[in-house]
Amino acid sequence: MLSSLRCGLLFASLLFAVAVQAQQAPTSPTHHLMPVPTTANWGAARLPLRSTFTYIITADTQPDTVVAAAARRLQGRLLRRLGPARPAAKTTPSKAAPTLSIRYGKPGRMDNGDEERYALRVTPMGISLTAPTSLGVLRGLATVEQLVAKEKNALYFPEVDIQDQPRFGWRGLLIDAARHFMPVPVIKRNLDAMAAVKLNVLHWHLSDDQGFRVESQRLPRLAQVGGEGQFYTQAQVREVQRYAAARGIRVVPEFDMPGHATAWLAAYPELASNDSTYGVAPRWGVLNIAMDPTRETTYTLIDTLLGEMTQLFSDPYFHIGGDENDGRQWLRNPRIVQFIKEQKLVKSNGQPDKHALQTYFNRRILAMLTKYNKKMIGWDEILRPGLPESAVIQSWRGKKGLYDAVKANHPAILSNGYYIDLNYSAANHYAVDPLPADAPLTDAQKKLVLGGEATMWAEFADSVIVDSRIWPRTAAIAERFWSPATVTNVPDMYRRLAIVSAQLERLGVQHRSAPELLLRQLAAGQPVAPLRTFASVLEPVKEYKRHFQGMKYTTQTLLNRLVDAAPAESDAAREFGEAVDALLAQLGTAPTSPLPAEALPALAAVRAPLIQWQANDVKLQPLFNTSASLREYGPLSARLSALSTLALERLQLLEQGQTPTAAWKTNAQQQLEAAKAPAGQTELAVLPALQRLLNGLP
């Protein structure tokens, strides 16, 4: 039986939660939708979701089979939400009016840049979806699915009139299948998730130092040797492209060159810039190994590959990488230096210019792609004088690269600020805009900004945990690419992100289930709840600090430790931080005894998790004592418990109208400083909120 104190805490916490929910209820103008539509006018009526849900499709010109397939998928998912006991709706014509009426003008194709605009109307009589193209229908169907709301046990569509279109035409997600191979089912379920939040470009990173991942029939060693047995067959590539096209998503391949190409060189040593031979790289980092851009045999081999790959990949765009080549191998080779001088690829002082040599290489590759009717994309390092304007620049190092590109009349894509592998928060990415109001660009230059891409580099993400590193945070980035620039409410974004996260789980994305399975494996038969509680307040260290914290990672390192099960962004830490800030706002700067009644729910909301964290370390000790892989996390668990104890003491002093002693404050500060040290490549995500609590209370 709960003590009266615990009952009081729970009741107060419930009151606080109800108050928060009342502020963030789905009566918000954004409801459950992510991305937020261009305009949405909400009514008070409802359309119940019933097992009789049917649809009818009308095309003004030639029908597009993707619309019927998407409508069937939507119907199936909606009916499954009603429960297994519900009868399936009939798909054959009936006398009853359909629930959903779809009408569009013509088939739409992403590679043609066709419109994605749509109009959606929900009334108690039914749903009407109209669009100029089938692409607009696909985006509208994604909105229909997100509209479903629940009250008690009833599902319904709220009355609404939506006019919607994307802010940017290029809304991408890069999935790195070179560092860790991502099997086709992983790609497919992420395509489903992309479609749900209206992303429309899969940037498929298919070669790097650690692997070449596509079968080549003309150069078979690329996949056989460079792929080390893990690669996509050409049939699988076509299958993925069909799957993506059915969801209105283009597939843009990337084959990185002339750097990040060790896997190429392992298969075909004649590409190397020196006399060394290479195996596929087992380690991470910038290896500064590059192809030889001075030999015609290099271009003959690349042209052979491009001739094949440009036929395999149907999209007009083709990514050549071009990043992180420092040119050191070129400048150390007398033959290459002599070539540079002969070609007059020198600086004003007559010294060899490695950047000019890479531009020479890029121009040669661009000519090949142009011959094959492809548009070349490269990372911002390729932006140099002499690069033809047709090349698209993808800026990853900063906004300056984007601005410089469009000022030089290059189309451009922004990825800087959207590197989701760095483990930054959704709010951090959400604040980045491809075209902020203060962008120093003319209207013509702004039109060259195609959009942006989130990038999921996979040094620390394999096929098991990659979903948890992409989702749900990428849904917030998708909103930044689609919705009006004025949509910036962070608390509302997080409210809707939680709803979208549940939707993604229903779609089959494993961002929740895979970490939970890993926690159960780490618990090794012991109760998993304490480990789950602890993991929920951890985050992997930010950026690429895992490389420099006492563990040498290679391609063979298993990603099955607690750092891999910890969330990229801790919801528990964020929610605790919100509770702390609410309490501090209630209390102001002067101590009050007794506490004002309006502060009690906020106080209880802060206290409840602290009680749990304080007691959790003792429950974890049996695991720490028996598991070698978990033992390294013991210090963080102990520090969390100690800081929770201090925070509870501070709350008690506050309730008693007392202030802490100088010695208490000194001890608290020492504990906070000690807790900043990472353990097992993780850090305590609740530490900033604990610091505000301990230092900010009056």
C-alpha positions as CSV (number, residue, x, y, z in Angstrom):
1,M,0.0,0.0,0.0
2,L,1.2,3.5,-0.8
3,S,2.0,5.8,2.0
4,S,-0.1,8.9,2.4
5,L,3.0,11.0,1.3
6,R,3.4,9.0,-1.9
7,C,-0.3,9.2,-2.6
8,G,-0.1,12.9,-2.1
9,L,2.8,13.2,-4.5
10,L,1.1,11.1,-7.1
11,F,-2.1,13.2,-6.8
12,A,-0.1,16.4,-7.1
13,S,1.8,15.1,-10.0
14,L,-1.5,14.1,-11.7
15,L,-2.8,17.6,-11.2
16,F,0.3,19.1,-12.7
17,A,0.1,16.7,-15.7
18,V,-3.6,17.5,-16.2
19,A,-2.7,21.2,-16.2
20,V,0.0,20.7,-18.8
21,Q,-2.2,18.6,-21.0
22,A,-4.9,21.2,-20.8
23,Q,-2.4,23.8,-22.1
24,Q,-1.3,21.4,-24.9
25,A,-4.6,19.7,-25.8
26,P,-5.4,18.8,-29.4
27,T,-7.6,21.9,-29.6
28,S,-4.3,23.5,-30.6
29,P,-4.4,24.8,-34.2
30,T,-1.8,22.2,-35.1
31,H,-3.7,19.3,-33.6
32,H,-1.7,16.1,-34.2
33,L,-0.2,17.1,-37.6
34,M,3.5,17.1,-38.3
35,P,4.5,18.8,-40.6
36,V,2.0,21.7,-39.8
37,P,0.0,22.5,-43.0
38,T,0.2,25.8,-44.8
39,T,-3.3,26.7,-43.6
40,A,-5.8,24.7,-41.5
41,N,-9.3,25.9,-40.4
42,W,-10.8,23.7,-37.8
43,G,-14.4,23.1,-37.1
44,A,-16.2,21.6,-34.1
45,A,-17.8,18.6,-35.8
46,R,-16.4,15.1,-36.2
47,L,-16.4,12.2,-38.7
48,P,-16.2,8.9,-36.8
49,L,-13.7,6.3,-38.1
50,R,-15.7,3.2,-38.7
51,S,-15.1,-0.3,-40.2
52,T,-17.1,0.9,-43.2
53,F,-14.3,3.2,-44.2
54,T,-14.1,3.2,-48.0
55,Y,-12.6,5.4,-50.7
56,I,-13.2,6.4,-54.4
57,I,-10.5,7.7,-56.7
58,T,-11.0,9.9,-59.8
59,A,-8.2,11.0,-62.1
60,D,-8.8,13.8,-64.6
61,T,-6.3,12.2,-67.0
62,Q,-4.3,9.0,-66.9
63,P,-4.7,7.2,-63.5
64,D,-1.6,6.6,-61.4
65,T,-1.4,3.2,-59.8
66,V,0.5,4.6,-56.8
67,V,-2.7,6.4,-55.6
68,A,-4.8,3.3,-55.4
69,A,-2.0,1.4,-53.7
70,A,-1.5,4.2,-51.2
71,A,-5.2,4.5,-50.5
72,R,-5.3,0.7,-49.8
73,R,-2.4,1.0,-47.4
74,L,-4.1,3.8,-45.6
75,Q,-7.4,1.9,-45.4
76,G,-5.7,-1.1,-44.0
77,R,-3.8,0.8,-41.3
78,L,-6.9,2.8,-40.2
79,L,-9.0,-0.4,-39.9
80,R,-6.2,-2.1,-37.9
81,R,-6.4,0.8,-35.5
82,L,-10.1,-0.1,-34.9
83,G,-9.0,-3.4,-33.6
84,P,-8.8,-7.0,-34.8
85,A,-12.5,-7.7,-34.1
86,R,-13.6,-5.2,-36.7
87,P,-14.6,-6.5,-40.1
88,A,-12.5,-5.4,-43.0
89,A,-14.1,-2.8,-45.2
90,K,-15.2,-3.8,-48.7
91,T,-13.1,-2.5,-51.5
92,T,-15.7,-3.2,-54.2
93,P,-18.2,-0.5,-55.2
94,S,-21.2,-0.1,-53.0
95,K,-24.3,2.1,-52.9
96,A,-23.1,3.9,-49.8
97,A,-21.1,7.1,-50.3
98,P,-17.4,6.5,-49.7
99,T,-15.7,7.9,-46.6
100,L,-12.8,9.4,-48.6
101,S,-13.1,10.9,-52.1
102,I,-9.9,11.4,-53.9
103,R,-9.5,13.5,-57.1
104,Y,-6.3,14.5,-58.9
105,G,-5.3,16.0,-62.2
106,K,-2.4,13.8,-63.5
107,P,0.3,11.4,-62.4
108,G,3.2,13.2,-60.6
109,R,6.8,12.4,-60.6
110,M,9.5,13.7,-58.2
111,D,12.1,13.7,-60.9
112,N,10.0,16.1,-62.9
113,G,9.6,18.5,-60.0
114,D,5.8,18.1,-60.1
115,E,3.6,19.7,-57.6
116,E,2.9,18.3,-54.1
117,R,0.1,20.7,-53.3
118,Y,-3.2,19.3,-52.0
119,A,-6.5,20.4,-50.5
120,L,-8.2,18.4,-47.8
121,R,-11.7,18.9,-46.4
122,V,-13.2,16.8,-43.5
123,T,-16.9,17.2,-42.6
124,P,-19.3,14.9,-40.8
125,M,-20.3,13.6,-44.2
126,G,-16.9,12.5,-45.4
127,I,-13.4,13.5,-46.5
128,S,-12.5,15.2,-49.8
129,L,-8.9,15.2,-51.0
130,T,-8.0,17.0,-54.2
131,A,-4.6,17.7,-55.8
132,P,-3.1,18.7,-59.1
133,T,-1.0,15.5,-59.2
134,S,-0.8,12.1,-57.6
135,L,2.2,13.4,-55.5
136,G,-0.2,15.8,-53.8
137,V,-2.6,12.9,-53.1
138,L,0.2,11.0,-51.4
139,R,1.0,14.0,-49.2
140,G,-2.7,14.5,-48.4
141,L,-3.1,10.8,-47.5
142,A,-0.3,11.2,-45.0
143,T,-2.2,14.1,-43.4
144,V,-5.5,12.0,-43.4
145,E,-3.7,9.3,-41.3
146,Q,-2.3,11.9,-38.9
147,L,-5.7,13.5,-38.4
148,V,-7.2,10.5,-36.6
149,A,-7.9,11.4,-32.9
150,K,-9.2,9.4,-30.0
151,E,-11.7,10.1,-27.3
152,K,-12.2,7.4,-24.8
153,N,-12.5,4.3,-27.1
154,A,-13.7,6.1,-30.2
155,L,-11.6,7.2,-33.1
156,Y,-12.6,10.1,-35.3
157,F,-11.5,12.7,-37.8
158,P,-11.9,16.3,-36.7
159,E,-13.6,18.7,-39.0
160,V,-11.0,20.8,-40.9
161,D,-10.3,22.6,-44.1
162,I,-6.6,22.3,-45.2
163,Q,-4.7,24.0,-48.0
164,D,-1.2,22.7,-48.0
165,Q,2.0,22.8,-50.0
166,P,5.8,22.4,-49.2
167,R,8.0,25.3,-48.5
168,F,11.0,23.5,-50.1
169,G,11.0,21.0,-52.9
170,W,14.0,19.0,-51.6
171,R,13.3,17.4,-48.3
172,G,15.8,14.6,-47.7
173,L,17.3,12.0,-45.4
174,L,20.7,10.6,-46.0
175,I,21.1,7.0,-44.9
176,D,24.7,5.8,-44.7
177,A,24.8,2.1,-45.8
178,A,28.6,2.1,-46.4
179,R,29.9,2.3,-42.8
180,H,27.4,-0.2,-41.5
181,F,25.3,-2.1,-44.1
182,M,21.6,-1.5,-43.9
183,P,19.6,-4.4,-45.3
184,V,16.6,-3.7,-47.6
185,P,13.9,-4.1,-44.9
186,V,15.7,-1.3,-42.9
187,I,15.6,1.0,-45.9
188,K,12.0,0.2,-46.6
189,R,10.7,0.9,-43.1
190,N,12.5,4.2,-43.1
191,L,11.0,5.0,-46.5
192,D,7.6,4.4,-44.9
193,A,8.5,6.8,-42.0
194,M,9.8,9.4,-44.5
195,A,6.5,9.3,-46.4
196,A,4.6,9.7,-43.1
197,V,6.3,13.1,-42.5
198,K,6.4,14.2,-46.1
199,L,10.2,13.7,-46.8
200,N,10.7,13.1,-50.4
201,V,14.5,12.4,-51.0
202,L,16.4,9.3,-49.9
203,H,20.0,10.1,-50.2
204,W,21.6,6.7,-50.3
205,H,25.3,6.8,-49.3
206,L,26.6,3.7,-50.9
207,S,30.4,3.9,-50.9
208,D,33.0,5.0,-48.4
209,D,36.3,3.8,-47.0
210,Q,34.5,1.0,-45.2
211,G,32.5,-0.4,-47.9
212,F,31.1,-0.4,-51.5
213,R,27.5,-1.5,-51.3
214,V,26.1,-2.0,-54.8
215,E,26.6,-4.9,-57.2
216,S,28.4,-3.9,-60.4
217,Q,28.3,-6.4,-63.2
218,R,31.0,-4.5,-65.2
219,L,33.3,-4.1,-62.2
220,P,32.3,-6.9,-59.9
221,R,35.2,-6.6,-57.5
222,L,33.8,-3.3,-56.2
223,A,31.1,-5.1,-54.4
224,Q,32.8,-8.5,-53.9
225,V,36.0,-7.1,-52.4
226,G,34.9,-3.5,-51.5
227,G,31.6,-4.7,-50.1
228,E,33.1,-7.6,-48.2
229,G,30.0,-9.7,-49.0
230,Q,27.5,-7.1,-47.8
231,F,26.0,-5.2,-50.7
232,Y,22.7,-4.6,-52.6
233,T,22.1,-6.6,-55.7
234,Q,20.9,-4.7,-58.7
235,A,17.5,-6.3,-58.3
236,Q,17.3,-5.0,-54.7
237,V,18.3,-1.5,-55.8
238,R,15.4,-1.6,-58.3
239,E,13.1,-2.9,-55.6
240,V,14.0,-0.1,-53.3
241,Q,13.5,2.5,-56.0
242,R,10.0,1.1,-56.8
243,Y,9.1,1.1,-53.1
244,A,10.3,4.7,-52.8
245,A,8.5,5.8,-56.0
246,A,5.2,4.3,-54.7
247,R,5.6,6.7,-51.7
248,G,6.5,9.8,-53.7
249,I,10.2,9.6,-52.7
250,R,13.2,9.9,-55.1
251,V,16.3,7.9,-54.5
252,V,19.6,9.7,-55.1
253,P,22.7,7.5,-54.9
254,E,26.1,8.7,-53.6
255,F,29.4,7.1,-54.6
256,D,32.1,9.1,-52.8
257,M,35.2,10.1,-54.8
258,P,38.1,11.0,-55.0
259,G,38.4,10.7,-51.2
260,H,36.6,8.3,-48.8
261,A,37.3,5.7,-51.5
262,T,39.4,3.1,-49.8
263,A,36.9,0.4,-50.6
264,W,37.3,1.3,-54.3
265,L,41.1,1.0,-54.1
266,A,40.9,-2.3,-52.3
267,A,39.0,-3.7,-55.3
268,Y,41.0,-1.9,-58.0
269,P,44.5,-0.9,-56.7
270,E,45.2,0.9,-60.0
271,L,43.0,3.8,-58.7
272,A,45.5,4.6,-55.9
273,S,47.5,7.8,-55.8
274,N,50.6,6.0,-54.6
275,D,52.1,2.5,-54.8
276,S,50.4,1.2,-51.7
277,T,47.7,-1.5,-51.7
278,Y,44.7,-1.2,-49.5
279,G,42.2,-3.4,-47.8
280,V,38.7,-2.1,-47.0
281,A,39.3,0.2,-44.0
282,P,38.3,-1.3,-40.7
283,R,38.6,2.0,-38.8
284,W,36.7,5.3,-38.7
285,G,37.9,8.8,-39.4
286,V,39.3,10.8,-42.3
287,L,41.9,8.5,-43.8
288,N,43.3,10.9,-46.4
289,I,43.5,8.2,-49.0
290,A,42.4,9.3,-52.5
291,M,42.1,8.2,-56.1
292,D,44.7,9.3,-58.6
293,P,43.1,12.1,-60.7
294,T,46.0,12.3,-63.2
295,R,45.7,8.9,-64.9
296,E,43.3,8.3,-67.7
297,T,42.8,4.8,-66.4
298,T,41.1,6.3,-63.4
299,Y,38.6,8.0,-65.5
300,T,38.1,5.0,-67.7
301,L,37.2,2.9,-64.7
302,I,34.9,5.6,-63.2
303,D,33.2,6.0,-66.5
304,T,32.6,2.3,-66.8
305,L,30.9,2.4,-63.3
306,L,28.9,5.5,-64.0
307,G,27.7,4.2,-67.3
308,E,26.2,1.2,-65.4
309,M,25.0,3.0,-62.2
310,T,23.3,5.9,-64.1
311,Q,21.2,3.2,-65.9
312,L,20.5,1.4,-62.6
313,F,19.4,4.6,-60.7
314,S,16.6,6.4,-62.5
315,D,16.7,9.8,-60.7
316,P,18.2,12.7,-62.6
317,Y,20.5,13.5,-59.7
318,F,23.7,11.7,-58.9
319,H,25.9,12.4,-55.9
320,I,29.7,12.1,-56.2
321,G,30.7,13.0,-52.6
322,G,33.9,15.0,-53.0
323,D,34.3,15.7,-49.2
324,E,37.3,15.6,-46.8
325,N,40.1,15.1,-49.3
326,D,43.1,17.0,-48.0
327,G,45.3,16.2,-51.1
328,R,48.3,15.1,-49.1
329,Q,48.8,12.0,-51.1
330,W,48.7,14.1,-54.3
331,L,51.3,16.5,-53.1
332,R,53.6,13.7,-51.9
333,N,53.7,12.1,-55.3
334,P,56.2,13.7,-57.7
335,R,54.4,12.4,-60.7
336,I,51.1,14.0,-59.6
337,V,52.9,17.3,-58.7
338,Q,54.4,17.4,-62.2
339,F,51.0,16.8,-63.7
340,I,49.6,19.7,-61.6
341,K,52.3,22.0,-62.9
342,E,51.8,20.9,-66.5
343,Q,48.1,21.6,-66.3
344,K,48.8,25.0,-64.7
345,L,46.8,24.0,-61.6
346,V,48.9,26.2,-59.4
347,K,48.4,29.0,-56.9
348,S,49.4,32.6,-57.6
349,N,52.8,31.9,-56.0
350,G,53.4,29.0,-58.4
351,Q,52.9,26.3,-55.8
352,P,50.8,23.2,-56.7
353,D,47.1,23.7,-55.9
354,K,45.4,20.6,-54.6
355,H,42.0,22.2,-54.7
356,A,42.5,23.1,-58.4
357,L,43.4,19.5,-59.0
358,Q,40.2,18.3,-57.4
359,T,38.2,20.8,-59.4
360,Y,39.9,19.3,-62.5
361,F,38.7,15.9,-61.3
362,N,35.2,17.2,-60.6
363,R,34.9,18.7,-64.1
364,R,35.9,15.4,-65.6
365,I,33.2,13.5,-63.6
366,L,30.6,16.2,-64.3
367,A,31.2,15.7,-68.1
368,M,30.6,12.0,-67.7
369,L,27.4,12.5,-65.7
370,T,26.2,15.1,-68.2
371,K,26.8,12.6,-71.0
372,Y,24.5,10.2,-69.1
373,N,21.9,12.9,-68.6
374,K,22.5,13.2,-64.9
375,K,22.8,16.3,-62.7
376,M,25.9,16.2,-60.4
377,I,25.7,16.8,-56.6
378,G,28.7,17.2,-54.4
379,W,29.5,18.2,-50.8
380,D,30.6,21.8,-50.4
381,E,34.3,21.1,-50.8
382,I,33.7,20.8,-54.6
383,L,32.7,24.5,-54.7
384,R,35.7,26.1,-56.4
385,P,36.3,28.6,-59.2
386,G,35.9,26.9,-62.5
387,L,33.2,24.4,-61.4
388,P,30.3,24.7,-63.9
389,E,27.1,26.2,-62.5
390,S,25.1,23.1,-63.2
391,A,26.7,21.3,-60.2
392,V,24.5,21.2,-57.1
393,I,26.3,22.0,-53.8
394,Q,25.3,20.2,-50.6
395,S,26.6,22.3,-47.7
396,W,27.6,20.4,-44.6
397,R,30.2,22.7,-43.0
398,G,28.1,25.8,-42.5
399,K,25.6,28.3,-43.9
400,K,28.4,30.1,-45.7
401,G,28.9,27.2,-48.1
402,L,25.2,27.4,-49.0
403,Y,25.3,31.1,-49.5
404,D,28.5,31.0,-51.5
405,A,27.0,28.3,-53.7
406,V,23.9,30.2,-54.7
407,K,25.8,33.4,-55.1
408,A,27.8,31.6,-57.7
409,N,24.6,30.4,-59.3
410,H,24.8,26.8,-58.1
411,P,21.6,25.1,-56.8
412,A,22.2,24.2,-53.2
413,I,21.0,21.9,-50.4
414,L,21.6,22.5,-46.7
415,S,22.7,19.7,-44.3
416,N,24.7,21.8,-41.8
417,G,22.6,21.8,-38.6
418,Y,20.8,18.6,-39.6
419,Y,23.5,16.0,-38.7
420,I,21.3,13.7,-36.6
421,D,24.2,11.4,-35.8
422,L,25.6,14.1,-33.5
423,N,22.9,13.3,-30.9
424,Y,21.6,16.9,-30.7
425,S,18.1,17.6,-29.6
426,A,15.1,17.9,-31.9
427,A,14.8,21.5,-30.8
428,N,18.4,22.2,-31.8
429,H,17.7,20.9,-35.4
430,Y,14.3,22.6,-35.4
431,A,15.9,26.0,-34.9
432,V,18.0,25.7,-38.1
433,D,16.3,27.2,-41.2
434,P,17.6,26.7,-44.8
435,L,16.5,30.2,-45.5
436,P,16.2,32.3,-42.4
437,A,14.8,35.8,-42.6
438,D,18.2,37.4,-42.4
439,A,19.8,35.3,-45.2
440,P,22.0,37.7,-47.2
441,L,20.6,36.6,-50.5
442,T,18.6,38.1,-53.4
443,D,15.3,36.7,-54.3
444,A,16.9,35.0,-57.3
445,Q,19.5,33.5,-55.1
446,K,17.0,32.2,-52.6
447,K,15.2,30.3,-55.4
448,L,18.4,28.3,-55.9
449,V,18.1,26.9,-52.3
450,L,16.4,23.6,-53.1
451,G,15.9,22.6,-49.5
452,G,17.7,20.4,-47.0
453,E,18.7,17.0,-45.8
454,A,19.0,15.3,-42.5
455,T,22.1,13.1,-42.5
456,M,22.4,9.8,-40.7
457,W,26.1,8.8,-40.8
458,A,26.5,5.3,-39.5
459,E,29.8,5.0,-37.7
460,F,27.9,4.5,-34.5
461,A,24.6,3.1,-35.9
462,D,24.1,-0.4,-37.3
463,S,21.0,-1.9,-38.8
464,V,19.6,-2.7,-35.3
465,I,19.7,0.7,-33.7
466,V,19.7,3.0,-36.7
467,D,16.0,3.7,-36.4
468,S,16.4,5.0,-32.9
469,R,19.1,7.5,-34.1
470,I,16.9,8.8,-37.0
471,W,13.5,8.9,-35.3
472,P,11.5,10.6,-34.0
473,R,13.9,13.7,-34.2
474,T,13.9,13.7,-38.0
475,A,10.2,14.4,-38.0
476,A,10.9,17.8,-36.5
477,I,13.4,18.4,-39.4
478,A,10.8,17.3,-41.9
479,E,8.5,20.0,-40.5
480,R,11.2,22.6,-40.9
481,F,11.5,21.7,-44.6
482,W,7.7,21.5,-45.3
483,S,5.9,24.0,-43.1
484,P,5.9,27.8,-43.2
485,A,8.9,29.5,-41.6
486,T,6.6,30.9,-38.9
487,V,6.0,27.5,-37.4
488,T,8.5,27.6,-34.5
489,N,6.7,26.7,-31.3
490,V,9.1,24.2,-29.6
491,P,6.8,22.9,-26.8
492,D,4.1,22.3,-29.4
493,M,6.6,20.6,-31.6
494,Y,7.5,18.2,-28.8
495,R,3.8,17.5,-28.0
496,R,3.2,16.5,-31.6
497,L,6.5,14.6,-31.9
498,A,5.4,12.2,-29.2
499,I,2.2,11.5,-31.2
500,V,4.2,11.0,-34.5
501,S,6.6,8.7,-32.6
502,A,3.7,6.4,-31.8
503,Q,2.5,6.5,-35.4
504,L,6.0,5.6,-36.7
505,E,5.9,2.6,-34.3
506,R,2.7,1.4,-35.9
507,L,4.3,1.7,-39.3
508,G,7.0,-0.8,-38.2
509,V,9.9,1.6,-37.4
510,Q,12.0,0.1,-34.6
511,H,13.1,3.2,-32.8
512,R,11.5,2.1,-29.6
513,S,11.5,-1.7,-29.8
514,A,15.2,-2.2,-30.7
515,P,16.6,-0.3,-27.7
516,E,14.1,-2.1,-25.4
517,L,15.3,-5.4,-26.8
518,L,18.9,-4.4,-26.2
519,L,18.1,-3.4,-22.6
520,R,16.6,-6.8,-22.0
521,Q,19.7,-8.5,-23.4
522,L,21.9,-6.4,-21.1
523,A,19.7,-7.2,-18.1
524,A,20.5,-10.9,-18.8
525,G,17.4,-12.3,-17.0
526,Q,17.4,-9.8,-14.2
527,P,14.6,-7.1,-13.9
528,V,15.0,-4.7,-16.7
529,A,13.0,-1.8,-15.1
530,P,15.9,-0.3,-13.2
531,L,18.2,-0.4,-16.3
532,R,15.4,1.2,-18.3
533,T,15.0,3.9,-15.8
534,F,18.7,4.6,-15.8
535,A,19.1,4.5,-19.6
536,S,16.1,6.9,-20.1
537,V,18.2,9.7,-18.5
538,L,21.4,9.0,-20.4
539,E,22.4,10.2,-23.9
540,P,25.4,9.3,-26.0
541,V,28.1,11.9,-25.9
542,K,27.6,14.6,-28.5
543,E,29.3,15.0,-31.8
544,Y,32.1,12.4,-32.5
545,K,33.5,12.3,-28.9
546,R,33.0,8.5,-28.8
547,H,36.2,8.3,-30.8
548,F,38.2,9.9,-28.1
549,Q,37.0,8.4,-24.8
550,G,39.1,5.4,-24.2
551,M,37.6,2.9,-26.7
552,K,38.9,2.2,-30.2
553,Y,36.0,1.6,-32.5
554,T,36.3,-0.3,-35.8
555,T,33.8,-1.7,-38.2
556,Q,33.8,-4.9,-36.2
557,T,32.9,-3.3,-32.9
558,L,29.5,-4.5,-31.8
559,L,27.1,-1.7,-31.0
560,N,25.4,-3.5,-28.1
561,R,26.3,-1.6,-25.0
562,L,24.2,0.7,-22.9
563,V,25.3,3.7,-24.9
564,D,23.7,2.2,-27.9
565,A,20.4,1.6,-26.1
566,A,20.3,5.1,-24.6
567,P,18.2,7.5,-26.6
568,A,19.8,10.1,-28.8
569,E,17.6,12.6,-27.0
570,S,16.2,11.8,-23.5
571,D,12.5,12.5,-23.2
572,A,12.8,11.9,-19.5
573,A,15.5,14.6,-19.1
574,R,13.5,17.1,-21.2
575,E,10.3,16.6,-19.3
576,F,12.2,16.8,-16.0
577,G,13.8,20.1,-17.2
578,E,10.4,21.4,-18.1
579,A,9.1,20.5,-14.6
580,V,12.1,22.2,-13.0
581,D,11.6,25.4,-15.0
582,A,7.9,25.4,-14.1
583,L,8.8,25.2,-10.4
584,L,11.4,27.9,-10.6
585,A,9.0,30.2,-12.4
586,Q,6.4,29.6,-9.7
587,L,8.8,30.4,-6.9
588,G,10.4,33.5,-8.3
589,T,13.5,34.7,-6.4
590,A,12.3,35.0,-2.9
591,P,11.8,32.1,-0.5
592,T,8.3,31.7,0.8
593,S,7.1,29.7,3.8
594,P,4.7,28.1,3.5
595,L,4.9,27.5,-0.2
596,P,2.1,29.0,-2.3
597,A,-0.5,26.4,-3.1
598,E,-0.1,26.9,-6.8
599,A,3.5,25.7,-6.6
600,L,2.7,22.4,-5.0
601,P,1.9,20.5,-8.2
602,A,5.1,21.7,-9.8
603,L,7.0,20.7,-6.7
604,A,5.5,17.2,-6.8
605,A,6.3,16.9,-10.5
606,V,10.0,17.6,-9.8
607,R,10.1,15.4,-6.7
608,A,8.5,12.2,-8.1
609,P,11.4,11.4,-10.6
610,L,14.0,12.4,-8.0
611,I,12.6,9.7,-5.6
612,Q,12.8,7.1,-8.4
613,W,16.4,8.1,-9.4
614,Q,17.6,8.2,-5.8
615,A,16.5,4.6,-5.2
616,N,17.5,3.2,-8.6
617,D,21.2,2.8,-8.0
618,V,20.8,0.2,-5.3
619,K,18.6,-1.8,-7.7
620,L,21.2,-1.7,-10.4
621,Q,24.1,-2.9,-8.2
622,P,23.5,-6.6,-8.9
623,L,23.8,-5.9,-12.6
624,F,26.9,-3.8,-12.2
625,N,28.5,-6.5,-10.1
626,T,27.8,-9.3,-12.5
627,S,28.0,-7.7,-16.0
628,A,31.3,-6.6,-17.3
629,S,29.7,-4.5,-20.0
630,L,27.6,-2.6,-17.6
631,R,30.2,-2.0,-14.8
632,E,31.6,1.0,-16.5
633,Y,28.3,2.8,-16.1
634,G,28.3,2.4,-12.3
635,P,29.8,5.9,-11.6
636,L,27.1,7.7,-13.5
637,S,24.4,5.7,-11.7
638,A,25.9,6.5,-8.3
639,R,26.2,10.2,-9.2
640,L,22.6,10.3,-10.3
641,S,21.5,8.9,-7.0
642,A,23.7,11.3,-5.0
643,L,22.5,14.3,-6.9
644,S,18.9,13.2,-6.6
645,T,19.4,12.9,-2.8
646,L,20.8,16.5,-2.8
647,A,17.9,17.8,-4.9
648,L,15.3,16.1,-2.5
649,E,17.1,17.7,0.4
650,R,16.9,21.0,-1.3
651,L,13.2,20.6,-1.9
652,Q,12.6,19.7,1.7
653,L,14.5,22.8,2.9
654,L,12.4,24.9,0.5
655,E,9.2,23.5,2.0
656,Q,10.5,24.4,5.5
657,G,11.4,27.9,4.4
658,Q,15.1,27.3,5.1
659,T,18.2,28.0,3.0
660,P,21.1,25.5,2.6
661,T,24.4,26.1,4.5
662,A,27.6,27.1,2.7
663,A,29.0,23.6,3.2
664,W,25.9,22.1,1.6
665,K,26.2,24.4,-1.4
666,T,29.9,23.5,-1.8
667,N,29.2,19.8,-1.7
668,A,26.4,20.2,-4.2
669,Q,28.7,22.1,-6.6
670,Q,31.4,19.4,-6.3
671,Q,28.9,16.7,-7.0
672,L,27.6,18.5,-10.0
673,E,31.1,19.0,-11.4
674,A,31.9,15.3,-10.8
675,A,28.8,14.2,-12.7
676,K,29.9,16.0,-15.8
677,A,32.4,13.3,-16.5
678,P,31.0,10.8,-19.1
679,A,31.1,7.1,-18.5
680,G,30.9,4.4,-21.2
681,Q,30.6,7.2,-23.8
682,T,27.3,8.4,-22.2
683,E,26.5,11.5,-20.1
684,L,23.7,12.3,-17.7
685,A,21.1,14.1,-19.8
686,V,19.3,15.4,-16.6
687,L,22.5,17.2,-15.3
688,P,21.6,20.7,-16.7
689,A,18.2,20.5,-15.1
690,L,19.6,19.3,-11.8
691,Q,22.1,22.2,-11.9
692,R,19.3,24.7,-12.5
693,L,17.4,23.1,-9.6
694,L,20.2,23.1,-7.1
695,N,21.6,26.5,-8.0
696,G,18.4,28.3,-9.0
697,L,16.1,27.7,-6.0
698,P,15.6,30.8,-3.8
